[in-house]
Amino acid sequence: MSSDGHTGPIFRGRRRGVLLALSSPSGAGKTTLSKRLLSQNPDVVLSVSATTRKARPGEVDGQDYHFMSVEDFKARIEDGYFFEWAEVFGRFYGTPKTPVMEAVEEGRDVVFDIDWQGAQTLAEQAPEDTVRVFILPPSLALLEDRLRKRGQDSPEIIKSRMARAKDEISHWHEYDYVIVNDDFARALEKLNQILHAERLKRTRHPWLDDFVGAIMGQ
């Protein structure tokens, strides 16, 4: 008998990690939500994407993005380095494959700040591990206002982002979960609930096969 009163073998198997893909139109809050989720869950890591765009003030290479030249990025595409990649507004973005799969095998959860194309590719390549969550703004008018207040883009870029936002939102029905970010605290709570529920799925606990076999006397 074990110290907690149970008889028989005790299994402490490792679960598979969750690939949590967050998508939204620019300015809808997915980046802020993902950062807060990470701060509340130390066992969750952020997938650091590679990009050919210039670093913004305060961004750190290897922490916010892996910044690289267009030539280097294209060469890595040929080498199969990326899990998924896409071209957005003339800039390339991609997810390095090896660190993501290592994290999943080690039972760590990985959060992706990613567009609908990237989320789709991720789900195609790792269907059992990927969970897609779409973040909706309360309205397009509020979304445009948020973009203007950020002060990072010209009016022309904002116009392009709004056109892309409509295209991004049109894919909301492809996702496993949808959160309307009309209240940040409530949206964050829902995101945490999704993560914790997905961690409990039977398919993320391969050790259960041996556990059930043992208690059934096999």
N, C-alpha and C positions, 0 to 999 in steps of 0.2 A: 504494500500500500504506500502511496506517495504521501508527502508531508501535508498535502491539502485534502487527504481523505479519499483520493481516487485510486482505484486499482488498475493494473494493466499499464501498457506503454503510454508515455506522454510524448506527443509529437510537437515540435516547435519548427515546423516547416517554413520555408521562405516563400512568400507569395511573389507573383510577377508584378512588376510595376505597371502603372497606368500612364498611357500617353494622352495627356489632356490637351487637346487642340482648341485654343480659343480664337475665334474670329469675330470681326466686327468691322463696320466702316470706320475709317480714320476719324478719331475724335469721340468715339462712342464709349471709351473707357476701358477697353480690354487690357491695355498696358498697365494702367493703375491698378486694376483688379488683380492681374497676375502678380504684380509686385507685392500687394498686400497679402495675397494667398500664400506666397512664398515666405513672407515674414511670420505668418501664423503657423506654418507647417515646415519646420526645419528639415524634415526628411524629403521634401520636394525640391527638385532642382529645375532651373530654367534652361531650356535648350537655347544655346547661343548660336544664332544664325550667322552665316557669312553673307557679306554684301559688298557691292562695288560702289555704293554711295559714299560720299565724304562723311567723316565723323562730325556730329554736331557738338557744340560746346558742352563739355562735361562728360562726354562719352569716352569710355575706355576700351581700347582694343583687347579682345579676348574676354571681356566682361559684358559689354553691351552688344557688341557684334565682333565678328572676325572680319576686319576690313581688308579687302584685297583688290588688286587690279582686275580689269575686265579680262585680260589675257590669262591671269592665274585662275580666275573663276572658270573660264571656258575649258582650260586644261583639266581642271578637276572634274568637270562634268564628264569629260571623255574617260577619266579614270574611274568613274563610278563612285566618287567620293561622297556625293550627296544622296540623302534619303529622298528629297524632293527639291526642286528649284523652280523659280519663275522669274519672269522679267516684268517689272512694275515701273511705269513712268520712265522707261529707258535704263533702269538700274536692275541689277541681278540680285536675287536673294535665294539662299539655299540652306538646307539643314544637313550638317555633317552626320553621316550614318553611324559610324562606330561608337561614339560616346552615348548615343541614344539607346542602341541595343544593349550595350554593356550595363547601362542603368536599369533597364527593364529586367534583365537577367538577375541583377543584384537586388531586385525588389524595391528599387527607388522609383518614384513617380516623376515624370518629366512634363513640364508645362511648355506649350508652344504658343507664341504670339504670332499668328499665321493667317494668311488670307484663305479664301474658300478653295482655291486651286491647290494650295499646299495641304490643306486639311483633307481634301479629297484623295490626293496621292498618298498621304500618310495612312488613311483608312484602307486604301487598296493594298498597300504593302504590309500593313500590320493590322488586319481587321479585328483580331481578337484582343489587341492591346489598346487600340485607339478609341477615345471617347471625344466626340465633337460637341462643343458648346458655342452657340452663337449669341453675341451680345448686341441687343438692339437699343438704339437711342429712343427717347420718348417721342421725338419728332425730328423731321429733317431740318426744320427751322432752328431748333435748338442745337442740332449737330453743326450746322453752318456757323452759328454764333460761337460755339466752342472753338472751331477752327480759326476764326478771326481773332478771338481773344488770345490764342496761343502766340500769335505774332511771329510765326516761323515761316509763313508762306505768303507769296504774292497773291493778289486777287485772281490772276490767271491760274495759279496752282490750286487755289481754293476751289475755283470753278471746276477744274479737272477732278479734284478730290470728291466733289459733290456728285459729279457724273459717275465716278467709280463707286461711290457709296451706294447709289441706287442699284448698280449692277451687283455689288456685294450682297446687299439686302435681298435681292431676288433669289438667292440661294439658301435662305434661312431654313427652308423645309427639308434640306438635306442633312440637317444636324440632329444629333440625339437629344439635345436639350436647347432651349432658348430662354434667355434671361433679358427682360426689359430693364435697362439701367436707369430707372427714374428715381431711385433712391440708392445711393452707393452702399450703405450699410446693409440694406436688404438684399441687394444684388450679391454682395460678398458672402452673406450668410447662405444664399442659395447655391453659390459656387462651391462653398465648403461642403454643403450637404451632398452635392453631386459627387464630389471627390470621395468622400467617406463611404457613400453607398456603393460606388464602383469598386472600391477596394475590397468589399465583402463578396463580390461575385464569385461563384463557385469556380469558374474557369481560371481565376487568378490564384488559385490555391492548389497547385498540382500535387502537393504532399497529401491531400485528402484521400487519394487513391490508396496509398499505403496505410493511412490511418483507418479507413473503413475496412480494409482487408484484415487489419489486425484485430479490430473489435468484433469482426464477424468470424474470427478464428481461422482465417485463411493463411 
